[in-house]
């Protein structure tokens, strides 16, 4: 396994175990070579599923034409 793949897995496991990534680590991940994007995407999906499962929250913009919405949903915020 390549060094970059191992780092991605390490960072994934760190996040799952509650560790926060440093700015330099995040910068390193933002600047990763394109050939590792699938590995990075898989790690992000793993983290998302770990913390949020596979549920989807669907919102509807029923009052969009009125320029006022009394709902307190997560869509606009």
Secondary structure, DSSP 4 states (H G I P E B T S, - for coil): --HHHHHHHHHHHHHHTTPPPPHHHHHHHHT--GGGHHHHHHHHHHHHHHHHTT-------TTGGGT------SS--
